Amino acid sequence: MLDHMSGEREVFAWIVGDEKLMRKYGIGFAKPTPIPRQLFYAADYLVKGETVEELAGKIGVDADGLKATLATFNRDAEAGEDTEFGRGSTAYNHFRGDMDHKPNPNLATIDNAPFYAAKVRMGDLGSFAGIDVDSRHAVIREDGKRIPGLYSVGAAAVSVFGGGYPGYGSHIGPALVFGYRMGRDISELAAESGSADALERAMEVQV
Ligand SMILES: Cc1cc2nc3c(=O)[nH]c(=O)nc-3n(C[C@H](O)[C@H](O)[C@H](O)COP(=O)(O)OP(=O)(O)OC[C@H]3O[C@@H](n4cnc5c(N)ncnc54)[C@H](O)[C@@H]3O)c2cc1C
C-alpha cells in the first residue's frame, strides 16, 4: 500500500463489499442489517452505489478498473484461492473469517447490488522498537549493565517478539506479564531501599 501510493498526500485503500456482506457482517463500524447506517453515510464513512459504476464514481476510482478487480476477485472467491494476496491461506486468516463459508472462509463474491465502500487509512497498533531491557525489564545500557532503578515495559520497551506479530495479544500480553513482574521487583527493591543489597540487586543483570 505504501509503495503503491508513494508520493501521494494520503495513503489509503477502499474496502468494497456488496449487499450480502452488509446483511451478514457489515464493514468496520457499520454493523450488519438491521443496525441503521444513516450516520455512516452522513459522516462519509460508508459510501453506497446502486451499481459498481456509481460506487466507483462516488469514491473517485476508475469504473473499468474496479469492474476488472471485482471480476478477478469473484473468480478467486468461487475457486477459494486469492491469487493476488493469499487471503484465507493461513489459520490466522481463518480465525477472522466465517468458517461456515466455503470454500474459503475469507473470500466471498462481490456481486449482489447495491455495493458499498469504506476508506481504510494507515495506523499503527504499537511499536517493536522500544528501550532495551533485560529479562526483568530493567533498562540496560549498550554494555548490558542495568541503569539502577530504571524500568521499562509495554510500548516503551523492546518487544519480546523481536519485531514479529504472532497474533492478537502480542502487545498487551507482554505488557501485562512483564508489568506485573517489574512491579514485584520494584516493590521488593523499595522494601529494601537504603540497604547495600538494594543497590547491588538493582545493578545485577539477570538473564
Ligand atoms: C487500534 C489498536 C488496536 C490494538 N489491538 C491490540 C490487540 O488486539 N492486542 C494487543 O495485544 N495489542 C493491541 N494493541 C496494542 C496495545 O493496545 C498497546 O501495545 C498497549 O496498550 C500498550 O500499553 P502501554 O501501557 O505500554 O501504553 P499505552 O496504553 O499507550 O499507555 C500509555 C499511557 O501513558 C499516558 N501518557 C503518555 N505520555 C504521558 C505523560 N507525559 N505523562 C503522563 N501520562 C502520559 C497515555 O495517555 C497513556 O494512558 C492495539 C493498539 C491499537 C492502537
Ligand as a Chemical Component Dictionary entry (heavy atoms), coordinates in Angstrom:
data_LIG
# 
_chem_comp.id                   LIG 
_chem_comp.type                 NON-POLYMER 
_chem_comp.pdbx_formal_charge   0 
_chem_comp.three_letter_code    LIG 
# 
loop_
_chem_comp_atom.comp_id 
_chem_comp_atom.atom_id 
_chem_comp_atom.alt_atom_id 
_chem_comp_atom.type_symbol 
_chem_comp_atom.charge 
_chem_comp_atom.model_Cartn_x 
_chem_comp_atom.model_Cartn_y 
_chem_comp_atom.model_Cartn_z 
_chem_comp_atom.pdbx_ordinal 
LIG C1  C1  C 0 -6.362 0.269  17.372 1  
LIG C2  C2  C 0 -5.453 -0.583 18.234 2  
LIG C3  C3  C 0 -5.746 -1.924 18.402 3  
LIG C4  C4  C 0 -4.910 -2.725 19.178 4  
LIG N1  N1  N 0 -5.223 -4.048 19.323 5  
LIG C5  C5  C 0 -4.451 -4.825 20.094 6  
LIG C6  C6  C 0 -4.795 -6.188 20.321 7  
LIG O1  O1  O 0 -5.807 -6.703 19.817 8  
LIG N2  N2  N 0 -3.972 -6.919 21.099 9  
LIG C7  C7  C 0 -2.838 -6.410 21.675 10 
LIG O2  O2  O 0 -2.128 -7.120 22.372 11 
LIG N3  N3  N 0 -2.497 -5.124 21.475 12 
LIG C8  C8  C 0 -3.278 -4.323 20.715 13 
LIG N4  N4  N 0 -2.929 -3.013 20.525 14 
LIG C9  C9  C 0 -1.686 -2.515 21.133 15 
LIG C10 C10 C 0 -1.885 -2.221 22.615 16 
LIG O3  O3  O 0 -3.103 -1.504 22.814 17 
LIG C11 C11 C 0 -0.694 -1.384 23.126 18 
LIG O4  O4  O 0 0.506  -2.030 22.783 19 
LIG C12 C12 C 0 -0.777 -1.253 24.638 20 
LIG O5  O5  O 0 -1.951 -0.563 25.004 21 
LIG C13 C13 C 0 0.442  -0.509 25.157 22 
LIG O6  O6  O 0 0.269  -0.362 26.539 23 
LIG P1  P1  P 0 1.144  0.638  27.336 24 
LIG O7  O7  O 0 0.585  0.653  28.729 25 
LIG O8  O8  O 0 2.575  0.312  27.163 26 
LIG O9  O9  O 0 0.946  2.051  26.635 27 
LIG P2  P2  P 0 -0.403 2.929  26.479 28 
LIG O10 O10 O 0 -1.624 2.061  26.555 29 
LIG O11 O11 O 0 -0.142 3.760  25.284 30 
LIG O12 O12 O 0 -0.365 3.783  27.798 31 
LIG C14 C14 C 0 0.468  4.902  27.939 32 
LIG C15 C15 C 0 -0.261 5.872  28.835 33 
LIG O13 O13 O 0 0.629  6.937  29.186 34 
LIG C16 C16 C 0 -0.060 8.154  29.085 35 
LIG N5  N5  N 0 0.957  9.195  28.874 36 
LIG C17 C17 C 0 1.663  9.482  27.749 37 
LIG N6  N6  N 0 2.502  10.495 27.972 38 
LIG C18 C18 C 0 2.344  10.862 29.254 39 
LIG C19 C19 C 0 2.946  11.859 30.074 40 
LIG N7  N7  N 0 3.890  12.664 29.628 41 
LIG N8  N8  N 0 2.516  11.944 31.347 42 
LIG C20 C20 C 0 1.580  11.114 31.833 43 
LIG N9  N9  N 0 0.977  10.157 31.113 44 
LIG C21 C21 C 0 1.350  10.039 29.831 45 
LIG C22 C22 C 0 -1.004 7.967  27.914 46 
LIG O14 O14 O 0 -2.072 8.868  27.985 47 
LIG C23 C23 C 0 -1.462 6.525  28.152 48 
LIG O15 O15 O 0 -2.562 6.450  29.030 49 
LIG C24 C24 C 0 -3.760 -2.182 19.785 50 
LIG C25 C25 C 0 -3.477 -0.819 19.615 51 
LIG C26 C26 C 0 -4.308 -0.026 18.845 52 
LIG C27 C27 C 0 -3.974 1.440  18.698 53 
# 
loop_
_chem_comp_bond.comp_id 
_chem_comp_bond.atom_id_1 
_chem_comp_bond.atom_id_2 
_chem_comp_bond.value_order 
_chem_comp_bond.pdbx_ordinal 
LIG C1  C2  SING 1  
LIG C2  C3  SING 2  
LIG C2  C26 DOUB 3  
LIG C3  C4  DOUB 4  
LIG C4  N1  SING 5  
LIG C4  C24 SING 6  
LIG N1  C5  DOUB 7  
LIG C5  C6  SING 8  
LIG C5  C8  SING 9  
LIG C6  O1  DOUB 10 
LIG C6  N2  SING 11 
LIG N2  C7  SING 12 
LIG C7  O2  DOUB 13 
LIG C7  N3  SING 14 
LIG N3  C8  DOUB 15 
LIG C8  N4  SING 16 
LIG N4  C9  SING 17 
LIG N4  C24 SING 18 
LIG C9  C10 SING 19 
LIG C10 O3  SING 20 
LIG C10 C11 SING 21 
LIG C11 O4  SING 22 
LIG C11 C12 SING 23 
LIG C12 O5  SING 24 
LIG C12 C13 SING 25 
LIG C13 O6  SING 26 
LIG O6  P1  SING 27 
LIG P1  O7  DOUB 28 
LIG P1  O8  SING 29 
LIG P1  O9  SING 30 
LIG O9  P2  SING 31 
LIG P2  O10 DOUB 32 
LIG P2  O11 SING 33 
LIG P2  O12 SING 34 
LIG O12 C14 SING 35 
LIG C14 C15 SING 36 
LIG C15 O13 SING 37 
LIG C15 C23 SING 38 
LIG O13 C16 SING 39 
LIG C16 N5  SING 40 
LIG C16 C22 SING 41 
LIG N5  C17 SING 42 
LIG N5  C21 SING 43 
LIG C17 N6  DOUB 44 
LIG N6  C18 SING 45 
LIG C18 C19 SING 46 
LIG C18 C21 DOUB 47 
LIG C19 N7  SING 48 
LIG C19 N8  DOUB 49 
LIG N8  C20 SING 50 
LIG C20 N9  DOUB 51 
LIG N9  C21 SING 52 
LIG C22 O14 SING 53 
LIG C22 C23 SING 54 
LIG C23 O15 SING 55 
LIG C24 C25 DOUB 56 
LIG C25 C26 SING 57 
LIG C26 C27 SING 58 
# 
